[in-house]
Amino acid sequence: MKVLVTVKEVAEVEEDFVLDGTRIDDRFLEYDLNEWDDYAIETAVQLAEAGDDVEVVSATIGPERCEETIRMALAKGVDRGIRVWDDTLASVDLLDVNAKTEIFNAIIAEEEPDLILTGVQAHDDSFGATGVSVADAAGYEWAAVVNALDLDADAGVAHVRRELEGGVEELTDVELPAVLTIQTGINEPRYASLRGIRMAQRKEIAQQTLDDLGLDEGAVESQITLTDMYEPESESDVELFEGDADAAAASLASVLREKGVGAQ
């Protein structure tokens, strides 16, 4: 059985930053593995530990810097990695869901996985649509926002529990091959051990280009244009009470009386 996990490197912004047109200056960004994808990795590794002959492959789209992210997945138990990047991708301002779908669908055609796990969403763009879009393109069954999974590989069925709106949860069976988008809280992602980190340095990361996947630049032309970026203005009505504790308490009590708080 083969499990494919898609992962993404996301940027964390420092508290103070400077905008450079429609992007944040790289000096104020730190990169890490997307939180939701960390839970997807843990789910896949647990499946491999519980089953026989289960291979876990991780795929990402990103520059050489992203190898640190995929090495993290390898250190946690993923068997091998795939990184897709070339000059065409480097020139794209925004990879939308359609572009990611084209790329991952090409990887699926090559790898033919039985199960694909993605995070529910990415911390940076929060589209929350890539997993389902990939399933549609590949012709796989799917379930979104999965917070519990019981896989019956012999029967080719994933028994899942998924979150719906309004606090409702659904129990359903999904036939393999399938795509599941994994919600945070489904498990407790492990820390990479020192042994795992050392082993990850020897594991394979295959670098592929669009041409390697049989795609051209038209596959990543975005229908979304980023037109502006700005720091939102915050408006607040704050009253500061100066003086010692007694004076501040008296001032607070006066305001509460004026607002009618506690009045019957």
N, C-alpha and C positions, 0 to 999 in steps of 0.2 A: 504494500500500500504506500502511496506517495501523498504527502501533505505539503501544499504550497502556502507559504505565509508571505503576504505582501507587507513591507515595512516602509516607513518614511522617516527621514531626518527632518526635524522641525526646529525652527529658530525661537529662542527665548529672548525677549527684549529686556534690556536693562531699564531700571526705573527712569533714568535720565538718558535721552537719546536725541539724535539729530536726524531729520528727514532729508533725503537726497532725492528730490523729485517724487516719484511714486514708489520709493523704496526707503527702507531704513538703512543708514550707513552701516556697513559690516562691522565697524569698530564697536558697535553697541549690541551685537548679536552673539549669542552663544547657542551652539547646536547640540541636540540630543535626540534620542529615539522617541518617537511619538508615543504618548502614554497608552493609548488604546492598542497600539500594535504590540506593546510589551505584554499585554494580557493575551493577545492572539498567539504570540511566541510561546508563552507558558502553556497555553492550551495544547498547542501542537507537540511540544516536548513531552508533556504528560501523556499524550496519546502514544508517542513513540516508546515511552518507558513502560506503558501498560500492555503494549501489543508486541507481536513478533513481526520482524521484517517490515518495519515502518521507517520510511525515509522522509526527513523533513528538509525542505528546500525553502530558502528565503530569497525574495526578489525585491529590489528597490530601483528607483529611478533617481539618479543624482550624480554629481561630480565626484572626483577622487576623494574629496573630503568625506563623502558618505561611507567610505569603506570602514571608518571607525564605527559607524552605526551598525553596519551589517556584521562586523567582527563581534560586536556585542551580542548579536543574535547567535552567532556561531559559538561564542563562549558559554552561552546558556543551554546549548545542546542541539542547535540546528546543525545539520550535516554538511550542507554546502550553500553557497550564496551566488546570486546573479545580480550584477549591477549594469544597468543600461544607461549609456551616456555617449554623446558625440557632439561635434560642433553645431549641428542643427539644433539639438536640444538646448545647448548652451545659449543659443541666440533667441530662444523663446522667452518672452517676458512672463507668461503665465501658462502653466500646464493645466488645462481644465479637465473635467471628468472624462470627456470624450477622448482626449489625447491619452490619458492614463489607461483608459479602457482598451484603446488600440494596442498599446504596448503590452499590457498584461495579457491580453487575449492572444497575442503572438507568442508570448512565453508559455501560456497554457497549451497552445497547439504543439509546441515542442516538447514540453514536459509531460503532458497528459496526466495531471494529478487527479487523484480520486476525491480529494477534499481541498478546498481553498479557504483559508482563514484570513480575514482582514480586520483591522480595527473599525469600530463603528464610524469614526470620523478622525480627521487630523486636527491637531491642536492649533495649527496656523490658519488654514482656510475654512475648516468646519463645513465642508460641502456635505459630508455624510452620505454620498451617493455612489462612490466609486465601486464598492463591493457589489451592490445590486446591479449596477451598470455592467460590470464585468460578467456577472452571472448571465445576464440577458444576452450579451454578445457571444458568450461561449456556449449558450444553450444548456446551462446547468440549472438545477433546482437551487433555491436559495431560502435563507431565513435571516432576517435582520435583527439587530439588537439582542443577540443571544446572551443570556446570563447563566445558563446551565446547559451542559452537553453530556449525553450518554451515547457513545458511538457503538453500534453493533456492526462491525466491519464485515462479518460473515454474511449477515443478512443484507448488507448494503444500505443500512438505514441509520440516520442520525436522529436520536430522540432529543429534542431541544425545548428549552423554556425561553421565551422571549418577552421583552417588555413592550407593552402597548401604551397608548395614551391613557391618562387618568388613573395611573397606578394599576392597571389591569395587566395580568400576565397570561400568556397563551402557551399551552403545551401542544406540540405538534411533531409529526414525523416528517423528515425530509429524506428523500431517496438520493443516494449517491449516484453519480458525482454531484457535488453541491458546493455552493459558496455560503459561508456563514460569516456575518459581521459580528465581532466579539465586543461585548460591553465590558467596561471596567467593573471590577468586583466579582467576576466569574471565578477568580482564583487569586492567589497571592504570588505575583511574579518573583522569581528567585533572583538573588544576586549572582553575578558571575563569579565562580570560584577562581582562585589563582591557577589551579590545574586547568580549568576550563579556558581561561584566558591564554594560557600557554598552548593548549591544543588548538585554539582558534587560529593561531598564527600559521598552523600547518594545513588548515582546511582550505578548500578551493573557493575562490570567488571568481566566477567567470564574467569578464567584462564583455558586453555586447553593444553593438551600435544598432541604429535603426536599420541599416542595410543588412546586418546579420539576421535581423528578425523579419526581413522581407518587407520592410516599411519604407516609405519615402517621407519627405518633409510635409507633404499634404496631410499625413496622419496626425500631425501634432499642431496643425494650425488651429488656434483657439478661436472660438466664437465669442469669447469674453474679452473685453478690453478694460484694463485698469486705467481709469481716467484721472483719479486724484487720490491723494493720501494726506490726511491731516490728523493732528491730535485733537480729539474732541474737547470742547470747552466744558468745564464742570461748573455748575451753578449751585450754590448752597446758601442757606440762610442760617448763619451760626452766630450765636451770642456767647461771648466769653465772659465768665464771672471772675473778677479779680478780687484780691484780698485773701484773708485767711479762711479757714474752713467754715467758721461761723458766719462770716460775711457772705461767702459764696452760697451757703445753705439758705440764708435768708433771701438772697436774690433769686435763687432757684424756686423757693416756695412762692415768692411773689409772682414770678412768671407763670407758675403752674396754676395759681389762683386766677390770674388774668385769662388763661386759656380754658378755664373751667374744668381742669383735670381734678378728679376726685369730688367734684361738686355733685350733689344729689338734687 
